[in-house]
Amino acid sequence: MAHQERHTPFLISLLAGGLAGTSVDLALFPIDTLKTRLQSPHGFLAAGGFSGVYRGVWAAAAGSAPGAALFFGTYEKMKPTVNRAQRNVFGEASSPALTHMISASLGEAAACLVRVPTEVLKSKMQTNARGTATLSSTIKLVLAEKDGRAFASGLFGGLYRGYGITLMREVPFAFIQFPLYERLKVEWSKLQLKETSPLQAAACGSFAGGFAAAVTTPLDVVKTRLMLGADKLGVPYLGARDVVSRIVKEEGSSILLSGIQPRVMWISIGGFVFFGAYESYRSMLLMSSVGL
């Protein structure tokens, strides 16, 4: 049976992505908190240890739906566009994997416009930074931060600190996860001669996400440090290169893999919940739209 590339209507992918993103972020928030604290320059216990693992959950909740909706809306919208562009240039030699890579990268760039401010606020609260007792006080604190870079001044303060490194983490992650996820679904559907179920898609997403998470952990560590803003002595980080240099010189290169276990576990479980929820919501919304 020849597998046909499936394209989901923009509004349906937007709604399904938003619902799925909220489901997984709220369900697995404590694991994300432990991962962030393991990556803190102050150390796991000083950053809060196992206590208050839901600190920052409202920041995550505020950004999860629009971030996931922007990602999937852009991803599904761009797949047919990128595929057509490839066919115009390469003809039958066009690559589905390249379509998924480019579409996912564009989706991540769009989603990070919402995700980065959310991550900055969440990371501050998760690690018990001074002045972060409430979400409103954390927002005021971050807006007041200045470090002279493009997005970290004026009205934005430090809300977009780490946007570049977040993209540097998310794009390689998407390059690995989405082609692998889509390919696994294709092979599974060929094997059973029908489309994969939401449960099967969830298993594909879990494996693809866990593998991509392990590979991109060093980028995640650098992202966390940049968003926290300074090391344990309060000395500000001056960029991704400075973070890597100081970690290697002062703490050892093994620190670049800190938090890998909870990150892989969080994204593997999260991938299962996220892609399963996305496929379920997508199916329900498609059926509802047909019935209208």
Contacts in CASP RR format, 6 or more apart in sequence:
PFRMAT RR
TARGET T0000
AUTHOR 0000-0000-0000
METHOD contacts of the structure
MODEL  1
MAHQERHTPFLISLLAGGLAGTSVDLALFPIDTLKTRLQSPHGFLAAGGF
SGVYRGVWAAAAGSAPGAALFFGTYEKMKPTVNRAQRNVFGEASSPALTH
MISASLGEAAACLVRVPTEVLKSKMQTNARGTATLSSTIKLVLAEKDGRA
FASGLFGGLYRGYGITLMREVPFAFIQFPLYERLKVEWSKLQLKETSPLQ
AAACGSFAGGFAAAVTTPLDVVKTRLMLGADKLGVPYLGARDVVSRIVKE
EGSSILLSGIQPRVMWISIGGFVFFGAYESYRSMLLMSSVGL
1 189 0 8 1.000
1 190 0 8 1.000
1 193 0 8 1.000
3 186 0 8 1.000
3 189 0 8 1.000
3 190 0 8 1.000
5 79 0 8 1.000
5 83 0 8 1.000
5 96 0 8 1.000
6 195 0 8 1.000
7 76 0 8 1.000
7 79 0 8 1.000
7 80 0 8 1.000
8 16 0 8 1.000
8 76 0 8 1.000
8 282 0 8 1.000
8 286 0 8 1.000
9 76 0 8 1.000
9 286 0 8 1.000
9 289 0 8 1.000
10 73 0 8 1.000
10 76 0 8 1.000
10 77 0 8 1.000
12 282 0 8 1.000
12 285 0 8 1.000
12 286 0 8 1.000
12 289 0 8 1.000
13 72 0 8 1.000
13 73 0 8 1.000
13 75 0 8 1.000
13 76 0 8 1.000
13 77 0 8 1.000
13 282 0 8 1.000
14 69 0 8 1.000
14 70 0 8 1.000
14 72 0 8 1.000
14 73 0 8 1.000
15 69 0 8 1.000
15 281 0 8 1.000
15 285 0 8 1.000
16 72 0 8 1.000
16 278 0 8 1.000
16 281 0 8 1.000
16 282 0 8 1.000
16 285 0 8 1.000
17 68 0 8 1.000
17 69 0 8 1.000
17 71 0 8 1.000
17 72 0 8 1.000
17 73 0 8 1.000
17 278 0 8 1.000
17 281 0 8 1.000
18 64 0 8 1.000
18 65 0 8 1.000
18 66 0 8 1.000
18 67 0 8 1.000
18 68 0 8 1.000
18 69 0 8 1.000
18 72 0 8 1.000
19 65 0 8 1.000
19 277 0 8 1.000
19 278 0 8 1.000
19 281 0 8 1.000
20 68 0 8 1.000
20 72 0 8 1.000
20 273 0 8 1.000
20 274 0 8 1.000
20 275 0 8 1.000
20 276 0 8 1.000
20 277 0 8 1.000
20 278 0 8 1.000
20 281 0 8 1.000
21 64 0 8 1.000
21 65 0 8 1.000
21 67 0 8 1.000
21 68 0 8 1.000
21 274 0 8 1.000
21 277 0 8 1.000
21 278 0 8 1.000
22 61 0 8 1.000
22 64 0 8 1.000
22 65 0 8 1.000
22 68 0 8 1.000
23 273 0 8 1.000
23 274 0 8 1.000
23 277 0 8 1.000
24 64 0 8 1.000
24 270 0 8 1.000
24 271 0 8 1.000
24 273 0 8 1.000
24 274 0 8 1.000
24 277 0 8 1.000
25 32 0 8 1.000
25 60 0 8 1.000
25 61 0 8 1.000
25 64 0 8 1.000
26 57 0 8 1.000
26 60 0 8 1.000
26 61 0 8 1.000
26 64 0 8 1.000
27 270 0 8 1.000
27 273 0 8 1.000
28 266 0 8 1.000
28 269 0 8 1.000
28 270 0 8 1.000
28 273 0 8 1.000
29 53 0 8 1.000
29 54 0 8 1.000
29 56 0 8 1.000
29 57 0 8 1.000
29 60 0 8 1.000
30 53 0 8 1.000
30 54 0 8 1.000
31 262 0 8 1.000
31 265 0 8 1.000
31 266 0 8 1.000
31 269 0 8 1.000
32 60 0 8 1.000
32 122 0 8 1.000
32 126 0 8 1.000
32 262 0 8 1.000
32 266 0 8 1.000
33 52 0 8 1.000
33 53 0 8 1.000
33 54 0 8 1.000
33 55 0 8 1.000
33 56 0 8 1.000
33 126 0 8 1.000
34 44 0 8 1.000
34 49 0 8 1.000
34 50 0 8 1.000
34 53 0 8 1.000
34 262 0 8 1.000
35 259 0 8 1.000
35 262 0 8 1.000
35 263 0 8 1.000
35 266 0 8 1.000
36 47 0 8 1.000
36 122 0 8 1.000
36 123 0 8 1.000
36 126 0 8 1.000
36 127 0 8 1.000
36 224 0 8 1.000
37 43 0 8 1.000
37 44 0 8 1.000
37 47 0 8 1.000
37 48 0 8 1.000
37 49 0 8 1.000
37 126 0 8 1.000
37 127 0 8 1.000
38 44 0 8 1.000
38 258 0 8 1.000
38 259 0 8 1.000
38 262 0 8 1.000
39 220 0 8 1.000
39 221 0 8 1.000
39 224 0 8 1.000
39 225 0 8 1.000
39 258 0 8 1.000
39 259 0 8 1.000
40 46 0 8 1.000
40 47 0 8 1.000
40 127 0 8 1.000
40 224 0 8 1.000
40 228 0 8 1.000
41 225 0 8 1.000
41 228 0 8 1.000
41 230 0 8 1.000
41 231 0 8 1.000
41 232 0 8 1.000
42 127 0 8 1.000
42 232 0 8 1.000
43 232 0 8 1.000
46 232 0 8 1.000
47 126 0 8 1.000
47 127 0 8 1.000
47 128 0 8 1.000
48 127 0 8 1.000
48 128 0 8 1.000
55 125 0 8 1.000
55 126 0 8 1.000
55 128 0 8 1.000
55 132 0 8 1.000
56 121 0 8 1.000
56 122 0 8 1.000
56 125 0 8 1.000
56 126 0 8 1.000
56 135 0 8 1.000
56 138 0 8 1.000
58 135 0 8 1.000
59 118 0 8 1.000
59 121 0 8 1.000
59 122 0 8 1.000
59 125 0 8 1.000
59 135 0 8 1.000
59 138 0 8 1.000
60 118 0 8 1.000
60 122 0 8 1.000
62 118 0 8 1.000
63 114 0 8 1.000
63 115 0 8 1.000
63 118 0 8 1.000
64 118 0 8 1.000
66 114 0 8 1.000
67 111 0 8 1.000
67 114 0 8 1.000
67 115 0 8 1.000
67 118 0 8 1.000
68 111 0 8 1.000
68 274 0 8 1.000
70 107 0 8 1.000
70 110 0 8 1.000
70 111 0 8 1.000
70 113 0 8 1.000
70 114 0 8 1.000
71 107 0 8 1.000
71 108 0 8 1.000
71 110 0 8 1.000
71 111 0 8 1.000
72 278 0 8 1.000
73 107 0 8 1.000
74 103 0 8 1.000
74 106 0 8 1.000
74 107 0 8 1.000
74 110 0 8 1.000
74 111 0 8 1.000
75 103 0 8 1.000
75 104 0 8 1.000
75 106 0 8 1.000
75 107 0 8 1.000
75 178 0 8 1.000
76 103 0 8 1.000
78 102 0 8 1.000
78 103 0 8 1.000
78 106 0 8 1.000
78 107 0 8 1.000
79 99 0 8 1.000
79 100 0 8 1.000
79 103 0 8 1.000
82 98 0 8 1.000
82 99 0 8 1.000
82 102 0 8 1.000
82 103 0 8 1.000
83 94 0 8 1.000
83 96 0 8 1.000
83 99 0 8 1.000
86 94 0 8 1.000
86 95 0 8 1.000
86 98 0 8 1.000
86 99 0 8 1.000
87 94 0 8 1.000
96 179 0 8 1.000
96 182 0 8 1.000
97 179 0 8 1.000
97 182 0 8 1.000
97 183 0 8 1.000
100 178 0 8 1.000
100 179 0 8 1.000
100 182 0 8 1.000
101 174 0 8 1.000
101 175 0 8 1.000
101 178 0 8 1.000
101 179 0 8 1.000
103 178 0 8 1.000
104 174 0 8 1.000
104 175 0 8 1.000
104 177 0 8 1.000
104 178 0 8 1.000
105 171 0 8 1.000
105 174 0 8 1.000
105 175 0 8 1.000
107 174 0 8 1.000
108 167 0 8 1.000
108 170 0 8 1.000
108 171 0 8 1.000
108 173 0 8 1.000
108 174 0 8 1.000
109 167 0 8 1.000
109 171 0 8 1.000
111 170 0 8 1.000
112 163 0 8 1.000
112 166 0 8 1.000
112 167 0 8 1.000
112 170 0 8 1.000
115 166 0 8 1.000
116 159 0 8 1.000
116 160 0 8 1.000
116 161 0 8 1.000
116 162 0 8 1.000
116 163 0 8 1.000
116 166 0 8 1.000
117 159 0 8 1.000
117 160 0 8 1.000
119 166 0 8 1.000
119 223 0 8 1.000
119 227 0 8 1.000
120 142 0 8 1.000
120 158 0 8 1.000
120 159 0 8 1.000
120 160 0 8 1.000
120 161 0 8 1.000
120 162 0 8 1.000
120 227 0 8 1.000
121 135 0 8 1.000
121 138 0 8 1.000
121 139 0 8 1.000
121 142 0 8 1.000
121 159 0 8 1.000
123 224 0 8 1.000
123 227 0 8 1.000
123 228 0 8 1.000
124 132 0 8 1.000
124 138 0 8 1.000
124 141 0 8 1.000
124 142 0 8 1.000
124 227 0 8 1.000
124 228 0 8 1.000
125 132 0 8 1.000
125 135 0 8 1.000
125 138 0 8 1.000
127 228 0 8 1.000
129 138 0 8 1.000
129 141 0 8 1.000
129 228 0 8 1.000
131 137 0 8 1.000
131 138 0 8 1.000
131 141 0 8 1.000
132 138 0 8 1.000
132 141 0 8 1.000
142 157 0 8 1.000
142 158 0 8 1.000
142 159 0 8 1.000
143 155 0 8 1.000
143 156 0 8 1.000
143 157 0 8 1.000
143 158 0 8 1.000
143 159 0 8 1.000
144 157 0 8 1.000
145 152 0 8 1.000
145 157 0 8 1.000
145 158 0 8 1.000
145 161 0 8 1.000
146 152 0 8 1.000
146 153 0 8 1.000
146 154 0 8 1.000
146 157 0 8 1.000
146 158 0 8 1.000
147 153 0 8 1.000
147 158 0 8 1.000
147 161 0 8 1.000
147 236 0 8 1.000
149 161 0 8 1.000
151 157 0 8 1.000
151 158 0 8 1.000
151 159 0 8 1.000
151 160 0 8 1.000
151 161 0 8 1.000
151 163 0 8 1.000
152 158 0 8 1.000
152 159 0 8 1.000
152 160 0 8 1.000
152 161 0 8 1.000
161 226 0 8 1.000
161 227 0 8 1.000
161 229 0 8 1.000
162 223 0 8 1.000
162 226 0 8 1.000
162 227 0 8 1.000
164 240 0 8 1.000
165 219 0 8 1.000
165 222 0 8 1.000
165 223 0 8 1.000
165 226 0 8 1.000
165 239 0 8 1.000
165 240 0 8 1.000
166 223 0 8 1.000
168 219 0 8 1.000
168 240 0 8 1.000
169 216 0 8 1.000
169 219 0 8 1.000
169 220 0 8 1.000
169 222 0 8 1.000
169 223 0 8 1.000
172 212 0 8 1.000
172 215 0 8 1.000
172 216 0 8 1.000
172 219 0 8 1.000
173 209 0 8 1.000
173 212 0 8 1.000
173 213 0 8 1.000
173 215 0 8 1.000
173 216 0 8 1.000
174 212 0 8 1.000
176 208 0 8 1.000
176 209 0 8 1.000
176 211 0 8 1.000
176 212 0 8 1.000
176 215 0 8 1.000
176 216 0 8 1.000
177 205 0 8 1.000
177 208 0 8 1.000
177 209 0 8 1.000
177 211 0 8 1.000
177 212 0 8 1.000
178 208 0 8 1.000
180 207 0 8 1.000
180 208 0 8 1.000
180 209 0 8 1.000
180 211 0 8 1.000
180 212 0 8 1.000
181 204 0 8 1.000
181 205 0 8 1.000
181 208 0 8 1.000
181 209 0 8 1.000
181 275 0 8 1.000
184 204 0 8 1.000
184 205 0 8 1.000
184 207 0 8 1.000
184 208 0 8 1.000
185 196 0 8 1.000
185 200 0 8 1.000
185 201 0 8 1.000
185 204 0 8 1.000
188 196 0 8 1.000
188 200 0 8 1.000
188 204 0 8 1.000
189 195 0 8 1.000
189 196 0 8 1.000
196 204 0 8 1.000
196 279 0 8 1.000
197 279 0 8 1.000
198 276 0 8 1.000
198 279 0 8 1.000
198 280 0 8 1.000
198 283 0 8 1.000
199 276 0 8 1.000
201 275 0 8 1.000
201 276 0 8 1.000
201 278 0 8 1.000
201 279 0 8 1.000
202 271 0 8 1.000
202 272 0 8 1.000
202 273 0 8 1.000
202 275 0 8 1.000
202 276 0 8 1.000
202 279 0 8 1.000
203 272 0 8 1.000
204 275 0 8 1.000
205 271 0 8 1.000
205 272 0 8 1.000
205 274 0 8 1.000
205 275 0 8 1.000
206 268 0 8 1.000
206 269 0 8 1.000
206 270 0 8 1.000
206 271 0 8 1.000
206 272 0 8 1.000
206 275 0 8 1.000
207 268 0 8 1.000
208 271 0 8 1.000
209 267 0 8 1.000
209 268 0 8 1.000
209 271 0 8 1.000
210 264 0 8 1.000
210 267 0 8 1.000
210 268 0 8 1.000
210 271 0 8 1.000
212 267 0 8 1.000
213 220 0 8 1.000
213 260 0 8 1.000
213 263 0 8 1.000
213 264 0 8 1.000
213 266 0 8 1.000
213 267 0 8 1.000
213 268 0 8 1.000
214 260 0 8 1.000
214 263 0 8 1.000
214 264 0 8 1.000
217 256 0 8 1.000
217 257 0 8 1.000
217 259 0 8 1.000
217 260 0 8 1.000
217 263 0 8 1.000
217 264 0 8 1.000
218 256 0 8 1.000
218 257 0 8 1.000
220 263 0 8 1.000
221 247 0 8 1.000
221 255 0 8 1.000
221 256 0 8 1.000
221 257 0 8 1.000
221 258 0 8 1.000
221 259 0 8 1.000
222 240 0 8 1.000
222 243 0 8 1.000
222 244 0 8 1.000
222 247 0 8 1.000
222 256 0 8 1.000
225 231 0 8 1.000
225 237 0 8 1.000
225 243 0 8 1.000
225 247 0 8 1.000
226 237 0 8 1.000
226 239 0 8 1.000
226 240 0 8 1.000
226 243 0 8 1.000
229 236 0 8 1.000
229 237 0 8 1.000
230 236 0 8 1.000
230 237 0 8 1.000
231 237 0 8 1.000
231 246 0 8 1.000
231 250 0 8 1.000
237 243 0 8 1.000
237 246 0 8 1.000
244 256 0 8 1.000
247 253 0 8 1.000
247 255 0 8 1.000
247 256 0 8 1.000
248 256 0 8 1.000
END
